Amino acid sequence: MSSNQAGIERSTAPVFVLGCPRSGTTLLYDMLLSAGGFAVYLAESNVFNVLALRFGDLNVQRNRERLLQAWLGSKLFRASGLDAQTIGKKLEEQCRSAADFLSIVMNEIAQRQGMHRWAENSPESLLHVPLIKKSIPRALIIHMIRDGRAVAMSLERLRYLRPFPWERRQSLMAAGVYWEWMVQKGRNYGHLCEPDYIEIRFEDLIASPKETLNRIGAFIDQKLDHERILQVAYGSVAKPNTSFTNEGVGNFDPVARWLKSFPTAQLPRFENMVGDTLRELGYTPTTGLQANTNLKTRITRLAYRKYFEAKFWFKRNELIRKIRKPLTSAEIDASVLAEDHPPEVRKTWS
């Protein structure tokens, strides 16, 4: 392939904005849409991290029919703006895998809107990067990374994770280990598919948006004009998707918030639990890390990591996938993390 052809391939390749939930994936995704050239789909498709895990082998007609029926009745379909009969026929005739499903839907949206490429924003699809790259080789992966202390506070506020019984009052610990586990998984997978993988710090996007967008633009081979993005301002660009609804415009600070709000009594244990990863990513712990973390902390960290690994294995196991019931439209709707989208965006799903 000539260098010119390679450039064309990259400039039209689909872009996956992934990361641990609450790491700024929605903000960057909405920035890409606001920059122009991308199909506008203000929702998370959840194809790889939810749908593909609950409807089995899509080579089987019955599985395709069940997926199509449930999806057409969900918010994810309504957000697409597509005609049910037209897209339903294409999916029935052409879809044989999760990658087929996503590509058919997003290409149809792009064609209808006159756009030349599309992006995807289902944060936890970060766990499925190997499958994404195998089934969509042209995919470009942007891994959004944010300070684990800020992520844990947001996840805890949303009750995103269920703590173990002995951690009932300290679910920040569960959120911290989940953040570390997700980030490490994503980095390990991502480095296997370089140069089609890039890491972006949420803090850089906030502090130096123009420079960070220029770096992303070079990676995806598309100009990202910050002024245009602010002018178009889709979704969370216009209204932050913060879970801290008590913050007004004047005191909104998603980067430094955790410094003021993180429970002081829990911070030393939290930083001892995931401090090595914080430092590896350039986030400086504020408390003195102990050389030997106490036994309870080590057991808790190990237990959560084993739990997350087991849950991930369970979801992907072929035998278990065959015996699990397919999702209903309501269950698909419940999988959408509504807090990641401003109210005016959520209205379009109704």
C-alpha positions as CSV (number, residue, x, y, z in Angstrom):
1,M,0.0,0.0,0.0
2,S,1.3,3.4,-0.9
3,S,1.8,6.1,1.7
4,N,-1.1,8.1,0.1
5,Q,-3.4,5.1,0.4
6,A,-2.3,4.5,4.0
7,G,-3.2,8.2,4.8
8,I,-6.7,7.7,3.2
9,E,-7.2,4.6,5.2
10,R,-6.3,6.3,8.5
11,S,-8.3,9.4,7.8
12,T,-11.5,7.3,7.4
13,A,-10.8,4.7,10.0
14,P,-13.3,4.2,12.9
15,V,-12.1,5.7,16.2
16,F,-12.8,4.0,19.5
17,V,-12.7,6.3,22.6
18,L,-12.4,3.9,25.5
19,G,-11.3,3.8,29.1
20,C,-12.4,3.2,32.7
21,P,-15.9,4.7,33.2
22,R,-15.8,8.3,34.4
23,S,-12.4,8.9,32.8
24,G,-13.6,11.5,30.3
25,T,-14.4,9.3,27.3
26,T,-17.8,10.9,26.7
27,L,-16.2,14.4,26.7
28,L,-13.6,13.5,24.1
29,Y,-16.1,11.6,22.0
30,D,-18.4,14.6,22.0
31,M,-15.5,16.8,21.0
32,L,-14.8,14.5,18.0
33,L,-18.4,14.7,16.9
34,S,-18.3,18.5,17.4
35,A,-15.2,18.8,15.3
36,G,-17.1,17.6,12.2
37,G,-16.6,14.7,9.8
38,F,-17.9,12.1,12.2
39,A,-21.3,10.5,12.3
40,V,-23.2,12.0,15.2
41,Y,-24.5,9.2,17.5
42,L,-25.1,10.6,21.0
43,A,-25.1,7.3,22.8
44,E,-22.8,4.4,23.7
45,S,-23.4,1.4,21.4
46,N,-22.5,-1.2,24.0
47,V,-22.0,-3.7,21.2
48,F,-18.8,-5.4,22.3
49,N,-19.2,-5.0,26.1
50,V,-22.9,-5.8,26.4
51,L,-24.8,-7.0,23.3
52,A,-22.1,-9.4,22.0
53,L,-21.9,-11.1,25.3
54,R,-25.7,-11.7,25.6
55,F,-26.9,-12.8,22.2
56,G,-24.5,-15.6,21.3
57,D,-23.1,-16.4,17.8
58,L,-24.7,-14.0,15.3
59,N,-24.2,-16.6,12.6
60,V,-27.2,-18.3,14.1
61,Q,-30.3,-16.7,12.7
62,R,-32.3,-17.0,15.9
63,N,-29.7,-15.1,17.8
64,R,-29.7,-12.3,15.2
65,E,-33.5,-12.1,15.4
66,R,-33.4,-11.8,19.2
67,L,-30.7,-9.1,19.1
68,L,-32.5,-7.2,16.4
69,Q,-35.9,-7.3,18.2
70,A,-34.4,-6.2,21.5
71,W,-32.2,-3.5,19.9
72,L,-35.0,-2.0,17.8
73,G,-37.0,-1.5,20.9
74,S,-34.2,0.2,22.9
75,K,-32.9,3.7,23.4
76,L,-29.8,2.8,21.5
77,F,-31.8,2.4,18.3
78,R,-33.9,5.5,18.9
79,A,-30.7,7.5,19.4
80,S,-29.5,6.4,15.9
81,G,-32.3,8.2,14.0
82,L,-32.4,5.3,11.5
83,D,-35.4,3.7,9.9
84,A,-36.3,0.5,11.6
85,Q,-37.3,-1.4,8.5
86,T,-34.2,-0.3,6.5
87,I,-31.6,-1.0,9.1
88,G,-33.4,-4.1,10.2
89,K,-33.2,-5.6,6.8
90,K,-29.5,-4.8,6.4
91,L,-28.7,-6.3,9.8
92,E,-30.7,-9.5,9.1
93,E,-28.9,-10.0,5.7
94,Q,-25.4,-8.9,6.5
95,C,-24.7,-9.1,10.2
96,R,-22.8,-12.2,11.4
97,S,-20.7,-10.8,14.2
98,A,-20.6,-8.0,16.8
99,A,-18.2,-6.1,14.5
100,D,-20.7,-6.5,11.6
101,F,-23.5,-5.2,13.8
102,L,-21.6,-2.1,14.9
103,S,-20.1,-1.3,11.5
104,I,-23.4,-1.7,9.6
105,V,-25.3,0.6,12.1
106,M,-22.6,3.2,12.2
107,N,-21.9,3.2,8.5
108,E,-25.6,3.7,7.9
109,I,-25.7,6.6,10.3
110,A,-22.7,8.1,8.6
111,Q,-24.1,7.7,5.1
112,R,-27.4,9.2,6.1
113,Q,-25.6,12.2,7.6
114,G,-23.1,12.6,4.8
115,M,-20.1,11.9,7.0
116,H,-17.0,9.9,6.1
117,R,-16.2,8.1,9.3
118,W,-17.6,7.2,12.7
119,A,-16.5,6.9,16.3
120,E,-17.5,4.7,19.2
121,N,-17.8,5.5,22.9
122,S,-18.5,2.5,25.1
123,P,-15.8,2.9,27.8
124,E,-15.7,-0.8,29.0
125,S,-15.1,-2.0,25.4
126,L,-11.5,-1.3,26.5
127,L,-11.6,-4.9,27.8
128,H,-12.3,-6.1,24.3
129,V,-9.6,-4.3,22.4
130,P,-8.1,-7.6,21.0
131,L,-11.4,-8.6,19.5
132,I,-12.1,-5.1,18.2
133,K,-8.7,-5.0,16.4
134,K,-9.1,-8.6,15.1
135,S,-12.6,-7.9,13.7
136,I,-12.1,-4.3,12.7
137,P,-8.4,-4.1,11.8
138,R,-8.5,-0.4,10.8
139,A,-9.8,0.7,14.2
140,L,-7.9,3.4,16.0
141,I,-7.9,3.1,19.8
142,I,-7.8,6.2,22.1
143,H,-7.4,5.2,25.7
144,M,-8.6,7.9,28.1
145,I,-6.8,7.9,31.4
146,R,-7.8,9.9,34.5
147,D,-6.4,10.2,38.0
148,G,-7.7,7.1,39.9
149,R,-8.7,9.2,42.9
150,A,-11.1,11.3,40.8
151,V,-12.4,8.3,39.0
152,A,-13.0,6.4,42.2
153,M,-14.9,9.3,43.8
154,S,-17.2,9.5,40.8
155,L,-17.8,5.8,40.6
156,E,-18.5,5.6,44.3
157,R,-20.9,8.5,44.0
158,L,-22.8,6.6,41.3
159,R,-22.7,3.4,43.3
160,Y,-21.2,1.8,40.2
161,L,-19.7,-1.1,42.0
162,R,-20.9,-3.3,44.8
163,P,-18.4,-3.5,47.6
164,F,-17.7,-6.7,49.5
165,P,-19.6,-6.9,52.9
166,W,-16.6,-5.8,54.9
167,E,-16.1,-2.9,52.5
168,R,-19.6,-1.6,52.7
169,R,-18.6,1.8,54.0
170,Q,-15.5,2.0,51.9
171,S,-16.5,1.3,48.3
172,L,-13.9,3.9,47.2
173,M,-11.5,1.0,47.6
174,A,-13.4,-1.2,45.2
175,A,-13.6,1.7,42.7
176,G,-9.9,2.3,43.0
177,V,-9.0,-1.3,42.4
178,Y,-11.4,-1.4,39.5
179,W,-9.8,1.7,38.0
180,E,-6.3,0.1,38.3
181,W,-7.5,-3.2,36.8
182,M,-9.2,-1.5,33.9
183,V,-6.3,0.8,33.1
184,Q,-3.7,-2.0,33.3
185,K,-5.9,-4.2,31.1
186,G,-6.3,-1.5,28.5
187,R,-2.6,-0.6,28.5
188,N,-1.5,-4.2,28.0
189,Y,-4.0,-4.7,25.2
190,G,-3.2,-1.3,23.6
191,H,0.5,-1.8,23.4
192,L,-0.1,-4.9,21.4
193,C,-1.8,-2.9,18.6
194,E,0.5,0.1,18.3
195,P,0.8,2.4,16.3
196,D,-3.0,2.2,16.3
197,Y,-3.2,3.0,20.0
198,I,-2.7,6.2,21.9
199,E,-3.1,7.2,25.6
200,I,-4.6,10.6,26.4
201,R,-4.8,12.1,29.9
202,F,-8.1,13.7,30.9
203,E,-6.2,16.3,32.8
204,D,-4.2,17.3,29.6
205,L,-7.5,17.6,27.7
206,I,-8.9,20.0,30.3
207,A,-5.7,22.0,30.9
208,S,-4.4,22.2,27.4
209,P,-7.3,21.3,25.0
210,K,-5.7,22.8,21.8
211,E,-2.4,21.0,22.2
212,T,-4.1,17.7,23.2
213,L,-6.5,17.9,20.4
214,N,-3.7,18.5,18.0
215,R,-2.0,15.4,19.2
216,I,-5.2,13.4,18.8
217,G,-5.8,14.9,15.4
218,A,-2.3,13.8,14.2
219,F,-3.1,10.3,15.5
220,I,-6.4,9.9,13.7
221,D,-5.3,12.0,10.7
222,Q,-8.1,14.6,11.1
223,K,-8.0,18.3,12.0
224,L,-9.7,19.0,15.4
225,D,-10.4,22.7,15.6
226,H,-11.0,23.7,19.2
227,E,-12.9,26.8,18.4
228,R,-15.3,24.9,16.1
229,I,-15.7,22.3,18.8
230,L,-16.7,24.9,21.3
231,Q,-19.1,26.5,18.8
232,V,-20.9,23.2,17.8
233,A,-20.7,21.8,21.3
234,Y,-22.5,18.5,21.2
235,G,-23.5,16.9,24.4
236,S,-21.0,17.1,27.3
237,V,-18.9,19.8,25.5
238,A,-21.8,22.2,26.1
239,K,-22.8,20.9,29.5
240,P,-20.4,18.8,31.6
241,N,-21.6,15.3,32.5
242,T,-20.5,15.6,36.1
243,S,-22.0,13.4,38.8
244,F,-21.3,16.2,41.2
245,T,-24.5,18.1,40.4
246,N,-24.1,20.6,43.3
247,E,-21.2,22.3,41.5
248,G,-22.0,25.5,39.7
249,V,-20.4,27.0,36.7
250,G,-18.0,29.1,38.8
251,N,-16.6,26.3,40.9
252,F,-16.6,23.5,38.4
253,D,-13.1,21.9,38.5
254,P,-13.1,18.2,37.5
255,V,-9.3,17.9,37.8
256,A,-8.7,19.3,41.4
257,R,-12.1,18.3,42.8
258,W,-10.8,15.1,44.5
259,L,-8.2,17.1,46.5
260,K,-11.1,18.9,48.3
261,S,-13.6,16.1,48.5
262,F,-11.7,12.8,48.9
263,P,-12.4,11.5,52.5
264,T,-9.2,12.3,54.4
265,A,-9.4,9.2,56.5
266,Q,-9.5,6.9,53.5
267,L,-6.9,8.5,51.3
268,P,-3.8,6.9,52.9
269,R,-5.3,3.4,52.5
270,F,-6.5,4.2,49.0
271,E,-3.1,5.4,47.9
272,N,-1.3,2.5,49.5
273,M,-3.6,0.2,47.5
274,V,-3.1,1.6,44.0
275,G,-0.3,4.1,44.6
276,D,2.2,2.3,42.4
277,T,-0.1,2.6,39.4
278,L,-0.9,6.2,40.2
279,R,2.9,7.0,40.1
280,E,3.5,5.0,37.0
281,L,0.9,7.1,35.2
282,G,2.3,10.4,36.6
283,Y,-0.2,11.0,39.4
284,T,1.7,11.9,42.6
285,P,0.4,10.3,45.8
286,T,-0.3,12.9,48.5
287,T,0.4,10.6,51.5
288,G,3.5,8.7,52.4
289,L,3.3,5.2,50.9
290,Q,4.1,2.5,53.3
291,A,6.8,0.0,52.3
292,N,4.6,-2.9,53.5
293,T,0.9,-2.4,53.0
294,N,-1.1,-4.0,55.8
295,L,-2.5,-7.4,55.3
296,K,-6.2,-6.3,55.1
297,T,-5.4,-3.9,52.3
298,R,-3.5,-6.5,50.4
299,I,-6.2,-9.1,50.8
300,T,-8.9,-6.6,49.8
301,R,-7.0,-5.5,46.6
302,L,-6.3,-9.1,45.6
303,A,-9.9,-10.2,46.3
304,Y,-11.3,-7.4,44.1
305,R,-8.9,-8.1,41.3
306,K,-9.8,-11.8,41.4
307,Y,-13.5,-10.9,41.5
308,F,-13.2,-8.6,38.4
309,E,-11.2,-11.2,36.5
310,A,-13.7,-13.9,37.4
311,K,-16.6,-11.8,36.3
312,F,-14.9,-10.9,33.1
313,W,-14.2,-14.6,32.4
314,F,-17.8,-15.5,33.2
315,K,-19.2,-13.0,30.7
316,R,-17.0,-14.3,27.9
317,N,-17.3,-18.0,28.6
318,E,-18.9,-19.6,25.5
319,L,-20.9,-22.2,27.5
320,I,-22.2,-19.7,29.9
321,R,-23.1,-17.3,27.1
322,K,-25.2,-20.1,25.5
323,I,-27.3,-20.7,28.6
324,R,-27.8,-17.0,29.6
325,K,-31.1,-15.4,28.6
326,P,-30.9,-12.7,25.8
327,L,-31.4,-9.2,27.0
328,T,-34.7,-7.4,26.6
329,S,-35.1,-3.9,25.3
330,A,-35.5,-2.6,28.9
331,E,-32.3,-4.4,30.0
332,I,-30.4,-2.9,27.1
333,D,-31.6,0.5,28.2
334,A,-30.5,-0.2,31.7
335,S,-27.0,-0.9,30.4
336,V,-26.7,2.7,29.2
337,L,-24.8,4.8,31.8
338,A,-27.2,7.7,31.6
339,E,-25.1,9.8,33.9
340,D,-22.5,10.0,31.2
341,H,-24.8,12.2,29.1
342,P,-26.5,15.6,29.8
343,P,-30.3,15.6,30.1
344,E,-30.9,17.2,26.7
345,V,-29.0,14.2,25.1
346,R,-30.9,11.7,27.1
347,K,-34.2,13.1,25.9
348,T,-33.3,12.1,22.3
349,W,-33.4,8.4,23.5
350,S,-37.0,8.6,24.5
